[in-house]
Amino acid sequence: MILRDAKPDDAARLEEIRIAAWLYAYSGKAESEVFAVLTRDPVGGVHIWREMIGGGHGITSIRVAETDGQIGGYYAVAAPSR
């Protein structure tokens, strides 16, 4: 496994991971409408990831965990934070 800086081309995979994690973590704990909104516009989510990778939205670093060329996870740092 390697850790590396995220690239704009990683945005779609990061959005897939974010949605999957959200669905797993909050299944049975949140209203179904929340999940409908979450999955309604993945293209918009990809656009936001690209902005964040470029330094927008107060994000200072996004790193991905990659094994055999496949991204399996990520972390993002926002600094300074509230």
Helices and strands as residue ranges (DSSP letters): E 2-5, G 8-10, H 11-26, H 32-40, H 42-53, E 59-67, E 70-78
